[in-house]
Amino acid sequence: MSLHRRPFRLLAMSAVSALVALVGCAPGDSGARVDPPPAPPADVAGLCAALHKELPETVAGLARTTTEPVSDLTAAWGGSAIVLRCGIPKPPKMADPKQEGVEVNGVGWLLEKTSDGGFRFTTGSRLAYTEVQVDKEHATDAGMLVGLSAAVAEAVPVGISSY
């Protein structure tokens, strides 16, 4: 074996290994572990199933990802970069008038910064509470809630959830 070929083979093998690792980690390629909320009442679960059908295929440029376990109460985009859970119990912070919120396309969202630098958005004034967790990297995308708000507005009526 020539000494000139050996370094090339090592370099080529390293490049192939790195490419395989990157492909394996590409957002949207693998399932995301998302724990569904505790079983909500049947009417709330029905609204969540309707929402699940309306959710966009991409959010913030990230493709929708399969969730594990599969559930109409969950969805994810870009692996676990953006995670949605529908049918959560009313968050205690919803009662705090000092909490920050935003309104996007007629849907109000409670805004909470998470300890890892990301954000959690939770719908208010809807018959089912929906939570969206966004990692730090994607938390600055202002348009991220546009498609999700459109889906919520279509599938989950305005009202106060009793759950």
Residue, then its C-alpha position, 0 to 999 in steps of 0.5 A: m500500500s502506498l503512503h500517499r493513498r493511506p491519508f486519502r483513505l482516512l480523509a475519505m472515511s472521515a468525511v463519509s462518517a461525518l456526512v452520515a452523522l449529519v444526515g442522521c441528525a438532520p431536523g425532521d428526519s427522525g421521530a421526536r419523543v413527545d409525551p401527550p398530556p394526561a387524557p383530556p375530556a372527550d370534547v377537548a380530545g376531539l378538538c385536538a384531533a381536528l387541530h392535528k389535521e389542520l397543522p401545517e407541514t412546515v413551521a419556521g422552515l422545519a418539516r413536520t416530524t413523527t412523534e413517539p408515541v403517535s398521538d392526535l394530541t402532539a406534533a413536532w417540527g424539526g425533530s424536537a425543535i418545535v413541539l406542540r401538545c394539545g389538550i393540556p390542563k389550564p396553566p396556572k400562569m394563565a391567571d396571572p395578569k402580569q404574564e406576557g402574551v401575544e396575539v397572532n391572527g386572532v389567537g392569543w398566546l401566553l408567552e413564557k421564557t424557558s430555562d434553556g433559552g427557548f419559549r413556551f406559548t400557550t393558547g388562551s380563550r380557546l376551548a382546548y389549551t394548546e402548548v407550543q415549546v420552541d427551542k432557543e435556536h428557533a425562538t427568534d422566528a417571529g413568523m413561527l406562530v402564524g401557521l400554528s395560529a391559523a390552524v388553531a383558529e380553524a379547529v379550536p373555537v373561541g371560549i374558555s376551556s373548563y379543563 
